[in-house]
Amino acid sequence: MDNFNFQKLKEFFNKEKITSNKKLLVYLFFVGLSTIFWFLNALSKEYTTSINYPVNYTNLPKEKILVSQLPTKLDLRVQAYGFDLLKYKVSTAFLSNPFDVNEYTNYRINKNSKNNYPLITSGIIKRLERELSSGIQLLSISPDTLYFQFSPVKEKKVPVKLNARIGFEQQFMQSEPLILEPDSVIIKGASSIIDSVERMETKELVLSGIKKTTDENIGFIQMDGLEISSKKIKVTVPVVRFTEAQKNVPIKINNLPDSVILRLFPGDVKVSYFVGMNKYESISTDHFDVRVDYDEAAKGDASKLKIELKRKPDFVSNVRFYPQSVSFLIENRKTVQ
């Protein structure tokens, strides 16, 4: 008995649910239908409204650089039926329209020797209207004037400045100066910009743990308004395994009068350095220039003279020498005779 009543109750509510769903579907159908009719009616009406017109400026003078900021969109006041406006918005949703500067200025910009040219947009309404969808009447354009400001094109050759942090594997070192290809570039742009540029700096090149000659390409730090003859340079880092070596180098004396003998104790220094295995045999004491200054000894207030390393080969690194100073004795050369 209980099961029978439950089944009857379930069937009743299912019938109610189906009836309710049918009513909802009918309601939604008529709402959608009325919306479509409303939309079609709206599209059939004529409107006066504003639309955005994205532009991409083309055919600028080749011998000049544009330095003024021009709007990327024009605000067009138009009159058209809804269907035509919808068609325009759909067709230009993701497009940028070419704005032929030569054509819109009647080729006056190329013929004009001046660097400033104002274009009154009311004078191009009819021409621009032809670029719009048929059925759209162009009433006005904002801004009312486009200001084209140019600068003469200038170019010059400048050196490349490399920004780099280079680390080597243990027992390896840079064997020669870095090689940059090219080591200079030609830059082109407005004279006001070109005159202020003395060199082109690269982005930072970071290398670590290298143990063989390495080539890397690196680009430049971008500068607005500049064209560069090369977008990247090739950097070659010459690498070689190194060893530590030592040489006993005689100390030379600066500013020594002919009448004086300056005796040094000791008379040479031990110079230690890292050198690539490929250059190890080629180094002699003549590659190093170690000196003291007699004028410091002549002052009479020093017991030792400071030693200075004046020259070393470019292909060695981590140069140290000992001692850093020497004792001395000044003698008159006539006394020795």
C-alpha positions as CSV (number, residue, x, y, z in Angstrom):
1,M,0.0,0.0,0.0
2,D,2.8,2.4,1.0
3,N,4.7,1.6,-2.2
4,F,1.6,2.3,-4.3
5,N,1.1,5.8,-2.8
6,F,4.8,6.7,-3.2
7,Q,4.6,5.7,-6.9
8,K,1.5,7.8,-7.5
9,L,3.2,10.8,-5.8
10,K,6.3,10.5,-7.9
11,E,4.3,10.4,-11.1
12,F,2.4,13.5,-10.1
13,F,5.5,15.5,-9.4
14,N,7.1,14.4,-12.7
15,K,4.0,15.6,-14.6
16,E,4.2,18.9,-12.8
17,K,7.9,19.3,-13.7
18,I,7.3,18.5,-17.4
19,T,4.5,21.0,-17.5
20,S,6.7,23.6,-15.8
21,N,9.6,23.0,-18.2
22,K,7.3,23.4,-21.2
23,K,6.1,26.7,-19.9
24,L,9.7,27.9,-19.4
25,L,10.8,26.9,-22.9
26,V,7.8,28.7,-24.4
27,Y,8.6,31.8,-22.4
28,L,12.3,31.7,-23.4
29,F,11.4,31.2,-27.1
30,F,9.2,34.3,-27.2
31,V,11.7,36.4,-25.3
32,G,14.4,35.4,-27.8
33,L,12.2,36.0,-30.7
34,S,11.2,39.4,-29.4
35,T,14.9,40.2,-28.9
36,I,15.8,39.3,-32.4
37,F,13.0,41.5,-33.8
38,W,14.1,44.3,-31.5
39,F,17.7,43.9,-32.7
40,L,16.7,43.8,-36.4
41,N,14.5,46.9,-35.9
42,A,17.4,48.7,-34.2
43,L,19.8,47.8,-37.1
44,S,17.3,49.2,-39.6
45,K,17.4,52.7,-38.0
46,E,19.8,55.5,-39.0
47,Y,22.3,56.7,-36.4
48,T,24.7,59.5,-35.9
49,T,27.6,58.3,-33.8
50,S,31.4,58.1,-33.3
51,I,33.6,55.2,-34.3
52,N,37.3,54.5,-33.8
53,Y,39.4,54.3,-36.9
54,P,42.9,52.7,-36.2
55,V,45.6,54.0,-38.5
56,N,49.0,52.9,-39.6
57,Y,51.0,55.7,-41.3
58,T,52.7,54.7,-44.5
59,N,54.8,56.3,-47.3
60,L,56.6,58.8,-45.0
61,P,59.5,60.7,-46.6
62,K,62.6,58.5,-46.8
63,E,65.0,61.3,-46.3
64,K,63.3,62.4,-43.1
65,I,62.5,60.9,-39.7
66,L,59.1,61.4,-38.1
67,V,59.7,62.8,-34.5
68,S,56.2,63.9,-33.6
69,Q,53.7,61.6,-31.8
70,L,50.7,61.0,-34.1
71,P,47.4,59.4,-32.9
72,T,47.1,55.7,-33.5
73,K,43.3,56.1,-33.9
74,L,41.1,58.8,-35.4
75,D,37.7,59.6,-34.0
76,L,35.2,59.6,-36.8
77,R,31.8,61.2,-36.5
78,V,29.6,59.3,-38.9
79,Q,26.0,58.8,-40.0
80,A,24.8,55.3,-41.1
81,Y,22.2,52.6,-40.7
82,G,22.8,50.1,-37.9
83,F,23.5,47.3,-40.4
84,D,26.3,49.3,-42.0
85,L,27.8,50.2,-38.6
86,L,27.7,46.6,-37.5
87,K,29.4,45.5,-40.8
88,Y,32.1,48.1,-40.3
89,K,32.8,47.1,-36.6
90,V,33.0,43.4,-37.5
91,S,35.3,43.9,-40.5
92,T,37.8,46.2,-38.7
93,A,37.8,44.7,-35.2
94,F,41.4,43.5,-35.5
95,L,42.7,45.6,-38.3
96,S,44.8,48.8,-38.6
97,N,44.0,50.9,-41.6
98,P,46.9,52.1,-43.8
99,F,47.1,55.9,-43.9
100,D,49.0,56.9,-47.0
101,V,50.7,60.2,-45.9
102,N,51.8,60.9,-49.4
103,E,48.3,60.5,-50.8
104,Y,46.5,62.3,-48.1
105,T,48.8,65.3,-48.3
106,N,48.7,65.4,-52.1
107,Y,52.4,64.6,-52.1
108,R,53.2,67.9,-50.5
109,I,55.2,66.4,-47.7
110,N,57.8,64.9,-50.1
111,K,58.0,68.2,-52.1
112,N,58.1,70.4,-49.0
113,S,61.6,71.3,-47.7
114,K,60.2,72.3,-44.3
115,N,60.3,69.9,-41.4
116,N,56.9,70.7,-40.1
117,Y,53.6,70.0,-41.9
118,P,50.1,70.4,-40.4
119,L,47.4,68.3,-42.1
120,I,43.8,69.7,-41.6
121,T,41.6,66.6,-41.4
122,S,38.5,68.4,-42.7
123,G,40.2,68.5,-46.0
124,I,40.4,64.7,-46.3
125,I,36.9,63.7,-45.3
126,K,35.8,62.7,-48.8
127,R,38.9,60.7,-49.4
128,L,38.8,58.9,-46.1
129,E,35.0,58.2,-46.5
130,R,35.9,56.0,-49.5
131,E,37.9,53.8,-47.2
132,L,34.9,53.1,-45.0
133,S,32.1,50.6,-45.6
134,S,29.6,51.7,-48.3
135,G,26.6,53.4,-46.7
136,I,28.6,55.2,-44.0
137,Q,28.7,59.0,-44.4
138,L,31.7,60.7,-42.7
139,L,30.7,64.0,-41.0
140,S,33.9,65.0,-39.2
141,I,37.3,63.8,-38.0
142,S,39.0,64.3,-34.7
143,P,41.6,65.6,-34.1
144,D,41.0,68.4,-36.5
145,T,44.8,68.6,-37.4
146,L,47.6,66.1,-37.7
147,Y,51.0,67.6,-37.0
148,F,53.8,65.9,-38.9
149,Q,57.2,67.0,-37.5
150,F,60.3,65.7,-39.1
151,S,64.0,65.7,-38.5
152,P,66.7,65.3,-41.2
153,V,68.1,61.8,-41.4
154,K,71.7,61.5,-40.2
155,E,74.0,58.5,-39.8
156,K,77.4,57.9,-38.3
157,K,79.8,55.1,-37.3
158,V,80.2,54.4,-33.6
159,P,82.2,51.8,-31.6
160,V,80.5,48.9,-29.8
161,K,80.7,48.7,-26.1
162,L,80.4,45.2,-24.7
163,N,78.7,44.7,-21.3
164,A,79.9,41.3,-20.1
165,R,80.6,39.2,-17.0
166,I,82.7,36.2,-17.8
167,G,83.8,33.4,-15.5
168,F,86.1,30.6,-16.3
169,E,86.5,27.0,-15.1
170,Q,89.5,26.4,-12.8
171,Q,92.8,26.4,-14.5
172,F,91.4,28.2,-17.5
173,M,91.7,31.9,-18.5
174,Q,91.1,34.4,-21.3
175,S,94.1,34.1,-23.6
176,E,93.6,37.1,-25.9
177,P,91.5,40.3,-26.0
178,L,87.8,39.6,-26.7
179,I,86.9,39.7,-30.4
180,L,83.8,41.7,-31.4
181,E,82.3,41.2,-34.9
182,P,81.5,43.9,-35.9
183,D,83.4,46.2,-33.4
184,S,81.5,49.2,-34.7
185,V,78.1,49.9,-36.3
186,I,76.4,52.5,-38.3
187,I,73.5,54.2,-36.6
188,K,70.8,56.1,-38.5
189,G,68.1,58.5,-37.1
190,A,67.1,62.0,-36.4
191,S,70.2,64.3,-36.1
192,S,69.1,65.4,-32.6
193,I,69.4,61.8,-31.4
194,I,72.4,60.8,-33.5
195,D,74.5,63.7,-32.1
196,S,74.1,62.5,-28.6
197,V,75.2,58.9,-29.2
198,E,78.9,58.2,-28.8
199,R,78.8,54.3,-28.7
200,M,76.3,51.5,-28.9
201,E,76.1,49.3,-25.7
202,T,75.2,45.7,-25.8
203,K,72.9,43.9,-23.5
204,E,74.8,42.1,-20.7
205,L,76.5,38.9,-21.7
206,V,76.9,36.5,-18.8
207,L,79.1,33.4,-19.2
208,S,80.4,31.2,-16.4
209,G,82.5,28.1,-16.1
210,I,83.8,28.2,-19.7
211,K,86.9,26.1,-20.5
212,K,87.2,26.5,-24.3
213,T,87.1,29.3,-26.8
214,T,83.4,30.4,-27.0
215,D,81.3,32.3,-29.5
216,E,78.1,34.1,-28.4
217,N,75.7,36.5,-30.1
218,I,74.4,39.4,-28.2
219,G,72.0,42.2,-29.1
220,F,72.1,45.9,-28.3
221,I,70.3,47.9,-25.7
222,Q,67.4,49.4,-27.6
223,M,67.2,53.2,-28.2
224,D,64.0,54.7,-29.6
225,G,64.3,56.4,-33.0
226,L,67.5,54.6,-34.0
227,E,68.3,52.2,-36.8
228,I,71.4,50.0,-36.3
229,S,73.3,48.4,-39.2
230,S,73.6,45.2,-37.2
231,K,71.0,43.9,-34.7
232,K,73.5,41.6,-33.0
233,I,77.3,41.2,-32.7
234,K,79.3,38.0,-32.3
235,V,81.6,37.9,-29.3
236,T,84.5,35.5,-29.3
237,V,86.1,34.7,-25.9
238,P,89.6,33.0,-26.5
239,V,90.2,30.5,-23.7
240,V,93.3,28.5,-22.9
241,R,94.4,26.4,-20.0
242,F,96.9,28.3,-17.8
243,T,99.7,27.6,-15.4
244,E,101.5,29.7,-12.8
245,A,105.1,30.9,-13.7
246,Q,107.8,33.1,-12.1
247,K,110.6,35.4,-13.4
248,N,113.3,37.2,-11.5
249,V,113.1,40.7,-13.1
250,P,115.9,43.3,-12.6
251,I,114.7,46.6,-11.1
252,K,115.3,49.7,-13.2
253,I,115.7,53.2,-11.8
254,N,114.0,56.4,-13.0
255,N,115.5,59.9,-12.8
256,L,119.0,58.7,-11.9
257,P,121.7,61.4,-12.3
258,D,125.0,60.4,-14.1
259,S,127.0,61.4,-11.0
260,V,125.2,59.0,-8.6
261,I,125.0,55.3,-8.1
262,L,121.9,53.9,-6.5
263,R,122.4,50.5,-5.0
264,L,119.3,48.4,-4.4
265,F,118.9,45.5,-1.9
266,P,117.8,43.3,-3.5
267,G,118.4,44.3,-7.1
268,D,115.6,42.3,-8.6
269,V,112.1,41.1,-7.7
270,K,110.3,37.8,-8.2
271,V,107.3,38.3,-10.4
272,S,104.6,35.6,-10.4
273,Y,101.8,35.4,-12.9
274,F,99.3,33.2,-14.7
275,V,100.0,32.5,-18.3
276,G,98.3,30.3,-21.0
277,M,100.1,27.2,-21.9
278,N,100.4,28.4,-25.4
279,K,102.4,31.5,-24.3
280,Y,104.5,29.9,-21.5
281,E,107.7,29.5,-23.4
282,S,107.5,32.9,-25.1
283,I,107.7,35.1,-22.0
284,S,111.1,36.6,-20.9
285,T,112.1,39.1,-18.3
286,D,112.0,41.8,-21.0
287,H,108.2,41.6,-21.0
288,F,108.1,43.1,-17.5
289,D,109.2,46.6,-16.5
290,V,109.8,47.1,-12.8
291,R,111.1,50.4,-11.5
292,V,111.9,52.6,-8.5
293,D,112.3,56.4,-8.5
294,Y,115.6,58.0,-7.5
295,D,113.8,61.3,-6.6
296,E,112.1,59.5,-3.7
297,A,115.5,58.4,-2.4
298,A,117.0,61.9,-2.9
299,K,114.5,63.4,-0.5
300,G,116.3,61.7,2.4
301,D,113.3,60.8,4.4
302,A,112.7,57.3,3.2
303,S,114.5,54.1,4.2
304,K,113.0,52.0,1.4
305,L,111.8,52.7,-2.1
306,K,108.4,51.6,-3.4
307,I,108.6,49.3,-6.4
308,E,106.2,49.8,-9.3
309,L,105.2,47.5,-12.1
310,K,105.1,49.7,-15.2
311,R,104.6,47.1,-17.9
312,K,103.4,43.5,-18.3
313,P,102.2,41.4,-21.2
314,D,98.5,41.6,-22.1
315,F,98.2,37.8,-22.1
316,V,99.1,37.3,-18.5
317,S,96.9,37.8,-15.4
318,N,97.0,37.8,-11.6
319,V,100.5,39.4,-11.6
320,R,102.2,39.7,-8.2
321,F,105.7,40.6,-7.2
322,Y,107.9,40.4,-4.1
323,P,109.3,42.4,-2.4
324,Q,107.0,45.4,-2.7
325,S,109.9,47.8,-1.7
326,V,113.7,47.7,-1.5
327,S,116.4,49.1,0.7
328,F,118.9,51.4,-1.0
329,L,122.3,53.1,-0.7
330,I,123.3,56.3,-2.6
331,E,126.9,56.7,-3.6
332,N,128.7,59.4,-5.4
333,R,130.1,58.1,-8.7
334,K,133.4,60.1,-8.3
335,T,134.0,58.5,-4.9
336,V,133.9,55.1,-6.6
337,Q,136.5,56.1,-9.1
